[in-house]
Amino acid sequence: MDTMSVSVATVRSTASVVGARESARSFLGGLVHPIAAEAADTVVLVVSELVTNALRHGGGTCTLDLTAHPDSIEVAVHDSSRKAPRMRTPDLNAGTGGFGWPMVNRLARATAVTRKAAGGKTVSALLAR
């Protein structure tokens, strides 16, 4: 069974998104059963989008958890906001975003938003291995 989990340090700034991507690559590179390069790129892209969204809309800090299952990789980002991500029309002119959450939903097998009783939420995406 190839199931591993890693918690990456709390991300405190947009510049730290790079660190989250690097941590994801390191995690994927250390798997006993490696995944294809294209699948790894997809995981890293989803990590980048979910961490960026958490920093932008979720209170400014977050924690990233990565779990490898036999046939999938789970990306989970925890932040302090209870507000769930939403689909919206992407802003092509003012640069306010709107592309990330729809893209994550297209790339993932499944997504979920789980509100925590103590406050905050976890946004997770399950990706093919």
C-alpha positions, 0 to 999 in steps of 0.5 A: 500500500502506497499511502503517505501523508505530509503536513507542510508548514503554514503558508503566510504570504503569497511568496510562500506559494513557491514553497508549497509547490516545492514541498509538493514536488518533493513529496511526489518525488519521494513516493515509493510508487512514483506518478507520471510527470503530467500527473505530478504537474497537475498536483502541483498546479492544484496545490498552487491554486488552492494555496493561493485561494486560501491566502487571498480569500481565507484569512492570509494563512493556511496549512497544506496536507498531501496524501498519496492513496493507491490510485490518487493524490489528495490535496487538502488546504486548511484556512481560517475562513468559513466561506466556501470557494464559489464558481464565478465568471473569470475577470478578463479585464480587471485581473481579479481572478475567477479562474482557479476554482473552476480549473481545480474542479475540472482537473480533480476527480472530486472536490470538497469543502468541509467546515470545521466546528472550531472555525475555518474550513478545509478545501480538498481535491482528489487527483488521479495518480 
